Amino acid sequence: MAIRPVLRLGDPRLLQVASEVTDFNSAELDMLIEDMFDTMAAQDGAGLAAPQIGIGLRVVIFGFDDNPRYPDISAVPRTILINPQIIKISDEMEQGWEGCLSVPGMRGVVSRYKHIRYSGFDAAGNAIDVDASGFHARVVQHECDHLDGIIYTQRLTEPSKFGFTEELLSSGQLSSDGCSE
Ligand code: NI
């Protein structure tokens, strides 16, 4: 169990395309995932991708319980998702504020598919197949982007809808500090 340092925007490792996992059910993979959950919890994040701690593998985690601090956001099941695939269920897009543990203290508006289906594997190699919408779908799209070296700042709907969380809150552009990742 270890909290790992999270790479920050500007680190070229965040821009690399991660490799598929080929060995499931391994102590190494289990340890990576445990460290990812420890790191995410320490930073109060909603999700984390392995490349954010410098591991170039297609592994993401996400999930959180209902939180009174984020009344507008309902719980997302705690999930380990390996070698993920995402398909959109409809063309409908939705704009929303996002944050990222690799871009601390900032938020920006990004357009994402509202309804998706994602598939992949858990750490034991069992298949996962889930329909998701709203914030759940947003988190999955954000995390899986990291596996292709894409940070949300590359997807801002407009550069002016991006800034420091404190300033966005005090000026009323953000109504709550939302959820990072
Ligand atoms: Ni992120």
Boltz pocket constraint, residues with backbone or C-beta under 6 A from the ligand:
constraints:
  - pocket:
      binder: B
      contacts: [[A, 47], [A, 99], [A, 100], [A, 101], [A, 102], [A, 142], [A, 143], [A, 146], [A, 181]]
      max_distance: 6.0
